[in-house]
Amino acid sequence: MTALITTAIIVLLVIFVGFYAGRKKESRNSIEEWSIGGRNFGGLLIWFLVGADIYTAYTFLGLTGYGYSLGAAAFFAVPYVVLAYPIAYFILPRIWEYAAKHHLTTLADFARERFQSRAIGVLVALTGIIFLIPYIDLQLSGIIGVAEVAGKGSFANPHAVGVAALIISFVLVAGYTYFSGLRAPAWTALIKDGLVWIVMLVMVISIPFILFGSWGRMFHTAIAKYPQMLTLHSGAHDSWWFMTSALISALALFMWPHASTGALSSKSADILRKNAVFLPFYNILLFFITFLGIIAYMVLPHLNSKGYANVILLHLIHHTYHSGILQGFMYTTVALASLVPASIMVLAASNLFATNVLKDWLIPSMSENSRTLTARWFVFVMTALALVFGLLFPNQLISLQLEGTSGMVQIIPAIALSLFWKRLSNSAVVIGLLGGIAFVFLNHFAFHLPGYDGFWGLLVNLALVLILNGMFTREIDDNLASNKLLNDETM
């Protein structure tokens, strides 16, 4: 009960900070102010905000769960993030420069202007919204897990307590997102990431000594007794899956709406370049966080049969530490790693809906004030959809998020490739995107080609673009003649 109360108090204080961040009316005056903070965030705030985008409940619960159930295959996340930042270094600043000049707030806006096509903008927006829902859902498991494990032994029905905590937390987070916009998760990201660094370093340093006596004994035990957890094996998660997962996850990372939202809130393109250099420091934690899953397997192997892999980190905390207050701070870290990224995600999805689905497609006459207000209210709709989806499919969240990555990477030609290839036709991009997404699901349910579904989907996507692009030369010439973006100095 001490752990649960400690967690609840800290989370509520952080949520209060989120509301306080929007105390000035300007934070919700326009879609640009509400959704990307007026493009006014400095280097340190961007470092924490993008870190909050990327290092979520999936990082702490998903990867430790993968380490617990799959062993070495879970370490695909380490090279994937290493690969992602050089890609971001060359792509994000160029997108930011044009977006700042023309007041664009989403990648779908950029795609619309790049191809002078509302249809492509809508397609990119719908891709982001649809595949973001499972990712938002994944954050739910963190809240339910924290409430269940922290309240273990204190309630007759811990799951009911977890669901209640989940609903209350997400309603409050939706409230501060509606009220404060991106400033809420930006401010709370400072607290969340500060706790992440402190708590994870404490865990990484202390757990080997508490459970094994030293780091050396821990590694010796792992090598001697559990060598199968330290190597890749043939099967569904072999070395080919490891490589394709790392590659596709890296390519998709900044295609996610929440990650690009954080990037577009920057004051300048140079800040994004510097952050691409310094954000890899988070990987110091990432390796050890994943290894905690293997440690959990070494000391709590019996929980694997009970389906606790997704929240095994919480059980490891409960097993290792016996101070309720210390446990509370650790559980709070996981809870905030769920809530803060979820806030950015629902905000990004709401902006895509209001800007690129409603205004660009369904209601072109929508005023700026109506668009801003619609985006703010849609936060509650996205939150409700995520809650319903997450409660209906609680055991599928990690696999659905991985399929989400496979889907999001399919906008690479429309966004990243289009930055460097001016003679790229609208029709080829649309056909490639739809073909890539279709093949992701075909491979998942029918073909079962080895490796990551998104890899095969992107291959199909790029093949269609390359083969079909030459058939639309007139379309390309017309686009080049009329498209100001393609002749803009920032391109």
Secondary structure, 3 states (H helix, E strand, C coil): CHHHHHHHHHHHHHHHHHHHHCCCHHHHCCHHHHHHHHHCECHHHHHHHHHHHHCCHHHHHHHHHHHHHHHHHHHHHHHHHHHHHHHHHHHHHHHHHHHHHHCCCCHHHHHHHHHCCHHHHHHHHHHHHHHHHHHHHHHHHHHHHHHHHHCCCCCCCHHHHHHHHHHHHHHHHHHHHHHHCCHHHHHHHHHHHHHHHHHHHHHHHHHHHHHHCCHHHHHHHHHHHCHHHHCCCCCCCCHHHHHHHHHHHHHHHHHCHHHHHHHHCECCHHHHHHHHHHHHHHHHHHHHHHHHHHHHHHHCHHHHHHCCHHHHHHHHHHHHCCCHHHHHHHHHHHHHHHHHHHHHHHHHHHHHHHHHHHHHHHCCCCCHHHHHHHHHHHHHHHHHHHHHHHHHCCCCHHHHHHHHHHHHHHHHHHHHHHHHCCCCCHHHHHHHHHHHHHHHHHHHHHHCCCCCHHHHHHHHHHHHHHHHHHHHHHHHHHHHHHCCHHHCCCC
